[in-house]
Amino acid sequence: MRRTALAALCLVAVTGAGLTGCQSGGDTASAGSRPSSEQTKNADTAKDPNEPFAGLSGGEITERAVAATTGAPSLRFTGEIPDEESGGTLHVDMALNKQGDCAGTLGVGDEGEVELIKTGDTLYAKYDEAFLRAQSEGEPQADVDAVVEMMAGTWTRMAATGADAEDIAGFCDLDEVLGDAEHGSSNATRGKATTLDGTPALTLTEQDGTDRYTFYVATTGEPYLLRLESTSAADPGSIAFTDFGKPVPAHKPEGEILDLDALA
C-alpha cells in the first residue's frame, strides 16, 4: 500500500503536474509569444490591491503556499486517493508532526481500515477484521481466521524502525509526505476568492493537457494550502489540510496491547 501512497500523499502527486510537474517559468509567457487572454486577465487581477496576494502571480502564490505548508510544524490531512496496488481508493485521515508522531486512520475502499498511532520509536496499530482478511487474501483460511481472532480490534505495537513497520510508518513522516513539494515551479492561474470551511481562500488552477488541478490557498494568516483537487483521469482525488501547528494526539493506547515484535 505504501508504494502508491507515498506518491499519492505527497502534495505533488495528488495534483500531478499541479505543483512540481509544472513547466518552469511561472506565469510568464515565453519570449516572443503573445500572452493569452487568460494570462492577461490573471495579471490584471493580481495587480488589483483589493485582491488577495495583490501583485503576485499564480506561480508566486504557489511558491509561498508550498513553503508555508512544508514548513508547518504539524498538520492534519484527510482525503481519498486512487491506490494503484489494490485498484481501490485510499482513505486517509492523519495528523502528524515534524518529530514523526502521528495519529489517524488508513483504509482502502471497503476493505476495512487500520488505526495508527506513532509516538517516539513505537508504532501502535489496530486493525479491523475486514482489513486483516483483505491483506491476508490467498493465505490458508485457517491461518487467516487465527490472525483475525488474535488481532482484530486489538491494539498492537512494534518498533517503528523494524522491517514490518517501516513501510506504514512512512505515513507518519511529515518530511517524507511533503518532501518533494518544494521542488519545481508552477504556472498556476489565479481564480476567484472563496471561503473553504470558514477560512478565506484563493483558488488557483493548473492545466496539463486534459488534466485539471485545483488548489486553495489561505488568504489570512500563513498562506497554507487548504485543499488540493485533481480531475486527472490517471490520478483523481483530493486532500484537505487542516490543524496547522496543533498538537498531534499521539498517545500510547490504553488497555490490552499485543506486542508483535515479541511474537515474531
Helices and strands as residue ranges (DSSP letters): H 2-9, H 11-14, G 16-18, H 37-47, H 58-70, E 74-83, E 88-97, E 102-108, E 113-119, E 122-127, H 129-135, H 141-151, E 155-159, H 163-169, G 170-172, H 174-178, G 179-182, E 189-196, E 199-208, E 211-218, E 225-230, E 237-242, E 257-259, H 260-263
